[in-house]
C-alpha cells in the first residue's frame, strides 16, 4: 500500500480502488472501439473451409462447406495419402462510406490440405458441389483396404 502511494503504481495517480476500476474500464472501452473501427487486425477463429472426414470399407469421404463458391473456382488435387482443396472466395464489397459492426466473412484465396489415414487411389477420386457443400469420394488403395483373414 505504501509503495503504491509513493510511486503511483499501479494506480497512476488514481486515489481510490474505484478509480482504478474506472481506469481499467476506460482502457477496455478504448481497446474495443479501436477493434470495432478496424484499427487492429481481427482474430480468426478457425480454418476455412470446415470439413468432415469419414470412411467406410472402400472409401474416404470428405465434405467441405464452401458457400458462395462455384466449381470453376476450386482446385482439388490428390496424392498417395493427401488431398488438397484450394480456390478463391469472392465477396461483394460494400460502399466506401460504410461502417462495419461485425465482419466475419472474409474474401481471398484459401487452401486446405487434408492428410488421409491411409493410402488412396488418386485416379479414382470424384467430387461434386451442391448447395455450397463439396463432397469428395476418395477410394482407398488396394493395399490400404482391410483384408478378411480366415482362421484355419
C-alpha positions in Angstrom: 0.0 0.0 0.0 2.8 2.4 0.9 4.6 1.5 -2.3 1.5 2.3 -4.4 1.1 5.7 -2.7 4.7 6.7 -3.1 5.3 5.6 -6.7 1.8 5.7 -8.1 1.9 2.0 -9.2 -0.5 0.6 -10.4 -2.9 3.5 -9.8 -1.0 6.1 -11.9 -2.3 8.9 -9.6 -5.7 7.4 -9.1 -6.6 7.8 -5.4 -9.3 5.1 -4.8 -9.8 1.5 -5.7 -12.9 2.6 -7.6 -10.8 5.0 -9.6 -8.6 2.1 -10.6 -11.6 0.2 -11.9 -12.7 3.3 -13.8 -9.3 3.5 -15.4 -9.5 -0.2 -16.4 -13.0 0.4 -17.9 -11.7 3.3 -19.9 -8.8 1.2 -21.3 -11.1 -1.7 -22.3 -13.5 0.8 -23.9 -10.6 2.3 -25.9 -9.4 -1.1 -27.0 -12.9 -2.2 -28.1 -13.5 1.0 -30.0 -10.2 0.5 -31.9 -11.1 -3.1 -32.8 -14.6 -2.2 -34.0 -13.3 0.5 -36.2 -10.8 -1.8 -37.9 -7.8 -0.2 -36.3 -6.4 -3.6 -35.2 -6.2 -6.9 -37.0 -9.2 -9.2 -36.4 -8.8 -12.6 -34.8 -9.8 -15.6 -36.9 -11.4 -18.5 -35.1 -11.0 -21.3 -37.5 -9.8 -22.9 -40.7 -11.6 -22.4 -44.0 -13.2 -24.5 -45.3 -14.6 -26.6 -42.4 -14.5 -30.2 -43.3 -15.7 -33.6 -42.1 -13.7 -36.7 -43.0 -15.3 -40.1 -42.7 -14.6 -43.6 -44.1 -16.1 -46.9 -44.8 -14.5 -50.2 -46.0 -13.6 -48.9 -49.5 -13.6 -45.1 -49.4 -12.8 -41.9 -47.5 -15.4 -39.2 -47.8 -14.7 -35.5 -47.4 -17.4 -32.9 -47.0 -16.4 -29.3 -47.1 -18.6 -26.2 -46.5 -17.9 -23.7 -49.4 -20.8 -21.3 -49.5 -20.9 -19.0 -52.5 -18.1 -20.8 -54.4 -18.6 -22.3 -57.8 -16.9 -25.5 -59.0 -14.9 -23.4 -61.5 -13.3 -21.6 -58.6 -12.0 -24.8 -57.0 -8.8 -26.8 -57.5 -8.7 -30.3 -56.0 -5.6 -32.4 -56.1 -4.8 -35.8 -54.7 -1.6 -37.7 -54.0 -0.9 -41.0 -52.3 -2.3 -40.0 -48.9 -3.2 -36.3 -49.2 -5.9 -34.3 -50.7 -5.8 -30.5 -51.2 -8.7 -28.1 -51.8 -7.8 -24.6 -52.9 -9.6 -21.7 -54.5 -10.6 -18.1 -54.1 -13.7 -16.8 -52.4 -15.1 -13.5 -53.8 -17.4 -11.4 -51.6 -19.0 -8.3 -52.9 -17.5 -5.2 -51.4 -19.6 -2.5 -49.7 -19.6 1.2 -50.5 -16.7 3.3 -49.3 -18.6 5.1 -46.6 -20.0 2.1 -44.7 -19.1 1.2 -41.1 -18.9 -2.5 -40.2 -20.4 -3.5 -36.9 -19.4 -7.1 -37.5 -17.2 -8.6 -40.2 -16.9 -12.4 -40.1 -17.0 -13.3 -43.8 -13.6 -13.0 -45.4 -12.7 -13.0 -49.1 -9.5 -14.2 -50.7 -7.5 -17.2 -51.6 -7.7 -20.3 -49.4 -6.0 -23.7 -49.4 -6.7 -26.7 -47.2 -4.6 -29.8 -47.1 -6.1 -33.0 -45.7 -3.9 -35.8 -44.6 -5.7 -39.1 -45.0 -5.3 -42.0 -42.6 -4.2 -44.4 -45.4 -3.1 -44.7 -49.0 -5.5 -43.8 -51.7 -6.1 -44.3 -55.4 -5.7 -40.8 -56.8 -7.1 -41.8 -60.2 -10.5 -42.8 -58.7 -11.2 -39.5 -56.8 -14.6 -37.9 -57.7 -16.2 -34.7 -56.4 -19.5 -32.9 -56.6 -20.6 -29.4 -55.4 -24.3 -28.9 -54.4 -25.7 -26.0 -52.3 -22.3 -25.0 -51.0 -21.3 -28.5 -49.9 -18.4 -30.1 -51.6 -18.4 -33.9 -51.5 -15.3 -35.8 -52.4 -15.2 -39.6 -52.6 -11.7 -40.9 -52.3 -11.2 -44.7 -53.0 -8.7 -46.5 -50.8 -5.7 -48.1 -52.4 -6.0 -51.9 -52.5 -3.2 -52.3 -50.0 -5.0 -50.0 -47.6 -8.3 -51.9 -47.6 -8.9 -54.3 -44.7 -8.4 -57.9 -45.6 -10.6 -60.7 -44.1 -8.4 -63.3 -42.5 -9.8 -66.8 -42.3 -8.9 -68.9 -39.3 -7.7 -72.5 -40.1 
